[in-house]
Amino acid sequence: MPENNPPSGTREAVARAVREAMARKKISGRALADQLGMPQSVFSRRMTGEVAFTVDELAAIAAELEEPLTGLLAGVPAVGAA
């Protein structure tokens, strides 16, 4: 596993939480990527769980979606949790 990349289940859970927050705000991935100044291809890889979001990216997403960062992570299991 590459360094600084959490297990795929964690990456996918975070991506799912971001998708759910986007749905609540009725914002598309393309629109959010544009607001973040992130290339669509980079954003897409994170949204599928292929690549982990950074903490800074999650903080920016939370700000754009007007959600607390902790809200995006509330349902995400801790790495190594059973």
Phi, psi and omega in degrees: 000132179298148178298145179066021176236110182296166178305152185302325178298322178291314179301316181293323179294320178294315179299319179297318179297321178294316178300319179296319178294320178297319180297319178299324181268357180056050179238137181278162176298319180297316181295317181293318177302316179298316180296328180277348184071029182252133176303141181304321181295323179291314180299318181299317179297327177285322181291338177271350183086004179296320179233141181285144169291147171276164177298319179298320178296316179296322178296319179293320178297313179302317180296315180297323182271001180054047178235149174291144178304320180297332177294324178291334185256000188303320183263008184270123180292149177293145178299128180088356179286145180273000000 
